[in-house]
């Protein structure tokens, strides 16, 4: 066997299990695996060693392998692939798997397992991986018969990418990997039981179009489903929104689905969404939700959520529809297929839009925009975190580089969502559903692997970044020039903000004590470290960071006491937003006892 | 369609046709526990000639919105072929099987046999001091018989939970 090629494929050829796995990955279009070796997966690592078709990226923690694969998947639209060993390898991957499950990211994670005859015997590095990952994945498999190995890998990729995408685990006992068996190609036939509906029902499309066309105060609420449906879905969304003069808001996961610079964009909605987006949601008469799931961070108090509107909900996952919010017109289908069908049906619908009413609605929206809810005052040396993100955005735009942004979780994440404008889908990686601190650095790493020439920046907080800081070593090893931009306020900022608002400013355990010297830390990981102490350093250091073709950590000191505003407090409605001090408040919400019990 | 906003609880008998593969029952049960749904009873067995398909019958209670969620959540499990809400499908038969052990001597035995006869329970095991009755029927009928046996010497009960099927020609197939 030549080291350059994999053995020829044929149902009669007998390959080792490890070779079958690699050949199936190749057939599924995998070009990179994020992984970490261990006893149970040594046969696969041996097979990886003997080929060049699939590149392996050695991470420093299995959780990071999954986040890296998520970054890879979200920025390319392909399935991300992970390889970890049994026991702790698999359990470390669980956080990443749940993250991918919550955010609908297609991942196939191969886990090693002890030999089949040892399963259940509490063997060394044994864990009940399929048991542990059952609620952490879209589906999982334990391969006990080598004749089904290739078929299982093909099946896993189909499941991961079809319908609502998600993570899939294949647990591979070591005796299966060293045993010999036949290779089978991906089946052409339909899956036996899993056939999600892609094309929407024509009748529901007609109802949706009629309802949307009759709207006097419409709003489009687009989520991550539009991103998952591919760039075409985002283009179709833009087409529909523009031809019908609709206001459009995006969820956190949906940022980039509609261009941030477009005059019809209202900004992000939800807990830290814009005043205009949330009031448009509250005051609309027809809401068109495409690829979003009425998450509690979006709806606020459910019984006060958009009380007067008729709702259309298009989602590929029927279980997302009528889960939290009752809707009048459910549409099951892929976001691109739904939008295509709606655009096609638009002219067939005889009714005309009430252009006058929509113009009046836009005037109302412009009044709300007049609040300038994202305004902040940057004076003096102390950097407002909003200003840091805004300058980062403007200077990356100025650089003309293709830019991908990931974040950790907390205040910096919300500021990134509010102040960094995304014009295209697949440029924004963030942990929305699970809210995983430590997501951003490995995710940016995965993006950089997929887009070697792009500018990949992890906007981080000084607390979150320490949760997967070991990946700096991976960046060094593979010369991945990821930039880590830390908004350092010396607090777990979002925790501090909630303690200020909800717990009488008792800052219990939220102060970032004993922080490392991030400049030296970057240097010790063979990267470049820089510090920004004051506002006059900001632009210079950002420009320098963009220019350096190596991993960089920028430690940007920002105002410690800044809060993320606007804010819908837990248990409040969209029209009860808190605005930044100095701005007139919307409905004057305060945190209720009931809201305190909510997260 | 019933109002999804009302808080009225209803019982639902749901038939689920699944691939007969390892872990499929754990997936279904995990879904119910993970999302906080009730399971009143659950039965499962292979139902096709090759043993590739199993049928799970689950009886649950919840509001209309919750029951719609349960069905949608079940339907998106990868090994699930079909989900059918028999309660909405129309007239259907529900049966449960119980084995009921009654221990006693003298007149209690006579009374147990007399009641068993009235309830059409069959004696499937007997010793001089015990009977095991086999009984099929609705859950309510089984409840009634078991509560009558309690003062007579009820020693042990084993029940299957409900299985159900729609009346008439319509069939649930993969």
Interface residues (C-beta under 8 A of the other chain):
Chain A: X130 X131 X134 X135 X138 X139 X140 X142 X144 X159 X163 X164 X192 X193 X194 X196 X317 X318 X319 X321 X322 X323 X326
Chain B: X4 X5 X18 X19 X22 X23 X26 X27 X30 X34 X65 X68 X69 X72 X73 X75 X76 X77 X78 X79 X80 X81 X174
